[in-house]
Amino acid sequence: MCELDTIDPKDVKPGDEVYVIYNNPHVPTVSNVKQAEIVAHPKDPNAVALFLHETFHVIEDDDALFSSEAAAQEAYTNFYSKLPYEE
């Protein structure tokens, strides 16, 4: 079992590669582990943003950023395996 190796959003810097569990905004029941890059925030020179799917995303304090795909996948599996299944 892989340790859930999360990264504090306050500790990231431009150029860092992270993994996230991305919830599809068009299909709320679909989530995937995705690689993303930390970049300079396009409107705030003192902040960073998450660049994913050619879009900038503000990083919130409660966002889960993972240092490896394995850690993100384990968190995904742990979380979604505990949700009730609806048919």
Secondary structure as GFF3:
##gff-version 3
##sequence-region A 1 87
A	DSSP	beta_strand	6	7	.	.	.	ID=ss1
A	DSSP	three_ten_helix	9	11	.	.	.	ID=ss2
A	DSSP	beta_strand	17	23	.	.	.	ID=ss3
A	DSSP	beta_strand	31	40	.	.	.	ID=ss4
A	DSSP	beta_strand	48	52	.	.	.	ID=ss5
A	DSSP	beta_strand	55	58	.	.	.	ID=ss6
A	DSSP	beta_strand	65	66	.	.	.	ID=ss7
A	DSSP	alpha_helix	69	80	.	.	.	ID=ss8
###
